[in-house]
Amino acid sequence: KEYERIDDKALREGVMKENFLENHAVHDTLSGQNRVEIYEIYRKINCDELLCILKFGTSINGYPGIVHGGITATIFDNTFGWLLMACSLPPAFTANLNINYRDPIYPNTFLRLKTKLLSVNGRKIIMDASMENCLTGKIVADSTTLFIMMKKNVE
């Protein structure tokens, strides 16, 4: 077993269930039929990497028949947040998110999103990710990000 699913249990138990799901952009508002239909998150065992399986529906397009780039950006950003939690890092926020859109993402296409922790230097966390079409293997988008850990004495 190379990967273990981490979202299922986390979103249905404890503090995440009570304080995280309601009104969450990805796991509530955008989740469901014709929106983000599948978003499963798996952690690679003994490694600071995640693998997500995605399927976007038909109601989150920008240009007709193509998933809106903002949806793709939101999924990248959210998945980077999951990677922080999976790595047991303290709370942090997106300071910079770079995305290269390489190929259109069509609704009802299964996608594989891989994220990896690259470095932690002080409060700075660097991660990268790539999203590929499961059918063709083609990279449709990739991303790098800088997250900044919260200061310990936030008032």
N, C-alpha and C positions, 0 to 999 in steps of 0.2 A: 504494500500500500504506500504509494508515493505521496499522495495528498489526502488531507482530511478537510471535510466541510466545516466551516466555522460560523457562517452567518445564521444558519437554521437555529441552532441552539441559543446563540447570543441574542437574537431578536425575539425569542419567545420565552426567555427566562430572565428573572432578576431585573436589575436596574435599567437595562437597555429596553426591555419590554415596556416598562412604566414611563420612562422619561425620554426615550429616543424615537420611537416609531411615530407617534402622533405628530402630524404636520411636517414630517421629514420629507424633504424635496424628492429624494429617490425612493425611499422605502414606503412612502405613503402616497404623496401627490402624483408622482409619475409612474407608480407601480400599478399594473393591472392590464386587462385586455385592451389591445390596440395601443398600449403605451410601452413601458418597459415590462415585457411579458415574462422574461426569464432573466434573473440576475443571481446566480449562484456563486458563492465565494469559497474557495478552497485554499488552504495554506500548505505549501510544500513542507513535508516533514523535515525537521532539523535544518531549516533554511529560511532566510528572510525574503521569501518570495510568495506571491499569491497567483493563483490562476482563477479566472472568472469565466463562466459560461453565460453568454448574453443572447437575448433575442429582443429586438425592438419591433413594436407593432406599427400599425399604419396611421396612427393619429399624432405622431410626433415629428412630422416632416417639416422641412423648411421649404425648399424647392419641391414641387410635386414629385412624389415617388422617391425622395431621398431624405433620410433621417437628418434632422437639423443638427448642425455642427455644435450648437450650444448643448444639446442633449449629450453628444459624445464627450464634450468637455466636462459636463457635470458628472458623468460616469467615471471618467478618469480621476477627477478630483475626489469623488466619494471613495473610490477604490484605494487611492493613496491613503485616505483616512483609515480605511480598514487595515491597510498594511501597518500603519503606526500601532494600532491596537494589537494586531497579531504579534508584533515585535515587542510588546509591552513597553512602548515608549510613552513618555508623558504627553498630556494634551498639547497639540500644536495646531497652527493655522497656516493656510496656504499664503505664501508671500509672492510666489511667482509660479505660473503654470504655462508652459510652452507646449503647443500642439502642432504637429505637422499632419495635415489631412492629405493622404496619399491616393485615396480611391473613394468613390462614393459608397456610402453604406445604405443599402436598400432595406426597406422593411421586410420582416419575416426571414431575415438571414441570421443564421447562427454564427456567433462571433466568439473568439477566445481572446481574453485580455490577460496579459501577463505583466505583473508589476514586481519590481525588485528594489530593495533598499541598497543604495550605493554607499552612503557615508553619513556619519553623525559627527559633527564638529562643533562642540559647544552646544548652542541652542539651534544650530542649523542642521536640517535633515535634507539630504538629497536622494531622490528616488527617480526611477524611470519606468516606462511601460510601453507596451506595444499591443495593438489590437489587430487581430487577423480574422479574415473570413475563414470559417471552418471548412467550407466546401472547396475553396480554391487555394487556401494557404497563403493568399496575398495579404500583405500588411495594408490595412486601410487607414490607420492612423498610429502615430506614436507620440509620446509625451515625456517631458522631463519636468520636475517640479522642485521647488525649494519650499520647505515648511519651516516655520520658526516655532520652537517650543515656547509655551507660556512662561513668563517670569514666575518664580515661585511665590513671590509676595504680591499677587495681583489684588488691588484694592477695589 
